[in-house]
Amino acid sequence: MFQQLKNIDTAFKHVRLFSILMIFGCIALCGFTIYKSYKIVQETQARIYILANGKAIEAFSSERKDNVPVEARDHVRMFHYYFFTLHPDDKVIQSNIKRALYLADETAQTQYDNLRENSYYANIISGNVSQEIQIDSIKVDIDQYPIYFRCVAKQKIIRATSIVTRSLVTEGFLRNVLRSDNNPHGFLIERWSTLENKDIKSENR
């Protein structure tokens, strides 16, 4: 009889251990299922479809931190393009400068005011001069905030009789601001300064 009771007690322990293992297994399975479902929902929400020319193109969203260096460099590139691309047309000049000033603080406005007071833009119009810029490199340091940048570029000043190539090196800092149609990357250039702007080549046309 005692042996029978002992067997019943052992069987009860085995059943209890099996039940506990089953409970933990079910909890782990439920947790894993919930986690995978959450990940699938996140991936689904990050996927969008764009209709272009009658075709559905799949696109994926991403966190801004993944694209900060790319967006920062493009912000600096677009600012320099608008600020330094000039043609002998007052409306073109005003349009480009207006776009550039949306991307920077008062340091850019100050440089623009100084150039205007020195009749720089009036001379471009009267002399039928075109000015173009070619960006060589833009370095950004995202390990500090505001983000430091250094831009190295070349300017081409095209006159009726000559083309002058100038080296241009500028630096400044990028601060986060709200995105808008006028500032799609959500950065604002601060403490912008020109480190170098000198002639490196001149050729007759």
N, C-alpha and C positions, 0 to 999 in steps of 0.2 A: 504493500500500500504506500509506504514511504517512497519507494522507487517511482511509483506512479505519480505521486504528488510532485516529486522532483522533476520528472519529465514534463509535467504540465507547467511547472514554474519556468523551466528552460524554454519550453515552446512559447510561453507568454513573453519572455524576454526577447526571443527571436522575432516574434510578431511586432513587439513594441519598437525594436531597433529597425525593422523593415519599414514600419509605418513612419517613423521619424525620418528615415532616409527618403522615403517617398514624398513626404511633406516638403523637405528641403529641396528635393529635385523639382517638385512642382513650382515652388517659389522661384528657384533659379530659372526654370523654363519660362515662367511668366515674366520675370524681370528681363530676360534676354529678348522675348517677344516684344515687350513694350519698347525696349531700347531700339530694336531694329525697326519697329514701326515708326518711331520718332525720327530716326535717320532717314527713312524712306520719304516721310512727309517733308522733311527739310530739303532733301534733294529735289523733290517734286516742285516745291515752292521756288527753288532757285533756278528752275528751268522754265524758260519762256520760249514762245514761238513768234517769229517776226515774219510777216507776210511781205515778200518783196517780189515784184514782177510775177505775181500769181503763184509763187512757190513759198512753202513754209520752211523757214530756216530756224533751226534750233539754236538757242543762245543760253548762256549760263550767267547768273549774277555772281559777284564776288565781293569780298570785304574790301573796304577802301585801303586798309593797311597793306593789302597784297599789291596795290598799284600805286602807292605813294611816290616812289622814285620816278615812275613813268609819268604820272600826272604832274609832278613838280617840274620835271624837265620840260614837258610840253607847255606848261604855264609860262615858264621863263622864255621858251622859244617863241611862243606867240606874242608875248609882250615885246620882245626885241624886234620881231618881224613888223609889228604894227608901228612901233616907235621910230624905226629906222628905214622903213620902206616908204620913200617919198617920190612924188612925181610932180611935174610943173602944173599942178591943178589944185587950186585952193580947196575944192570940195573933197578931193582924194586925201589931201593932207589932213584936213580937219576930221574926216571920217576915221582915218587910221589912228590919229592921235587920240581921238575920243575913245576908241576901243582900247588903246594901250592904257589910258589913264584909269579905266575901270579895273585894271589888273594890278595897280600899284598905288602906293600912298602919296603923300605930298612931296616926297623927294623927286618923283618923276614929274610932278606938276611944276616944281621949282626949276628943273632942268629945261622943261618945255618953255617956261616963261623967260628964262635967260636966253635961250636960242631965239625966241620970237623978238625980244627986245633988241637983240643984236642983228635983227633983220635977216636971220638965217633962212627962214621960210620964204620971205619976200625975194631974196636973192635966187632961191631955187626956181621960183615961178618966173622971175624976170629973165633969168639966164637959161631957161629951158633945160634944167638939170634934173636928172633922175638919180635916185640913190637906192641901192639894193643892199641886202645883208645876207651873208652866208654863215650859218652857225657851224663852227668847227667842233666844239665840245661844250657840254654843260655838266658840271659836277655838282652833285647835291650831297649834303651830309645829313641824313635823316636821324642820326644818333643824337642830334641836339635840336632843341626847339627854342625859338623859331628855327626853321630849317635853313642852313647856310647854303648858298649857291655861288658858283663862279662860272661865268660865261665867256668863252673865247670865240671870237668871230672875225670875219673880214667884211669891210664895207667897200662897195664899188660906187664911186661917184662918176657918173657918166655925163660928160659935157659934149658939146658939138665937135670939139677938136681933140679931146683927150679922155682917157679913162684913168682915174686915180684909185688905187687900192690902198685901203687903210686897215691897220690892225685895231681891233677893239676888244678890250678886256673889261668886264664889269663884274661886280659882286653885290650881294645883298642877302636878305633873309625873307623867308616865306612864312606867313602866319595863316592859320586856318580861319576861314570865314564861311558864311553860308553860300551855297551854290546858287547861281542865277543864270538867266540867259546871257547876261553880259560877262559873267565870270563862271563858266561851266565847271572849272576844276576846283573851285572853292578855296583858292589861295589869294593872299594879298602880298605883293612885294613891298618890303620895308627897307629903309636905309640903303637904298640903291645908289651906287656910286660908280663912276668910271675910273678904272685904274690906268688904262692906256688907250690912247686914240691918236695914232700917228701914221703918216704916210709910209708905205713900204715899197710902192711901185707906181710908176706913172708911164703911160704909153700913149702915143699919138694915134689918132684914128685916121 
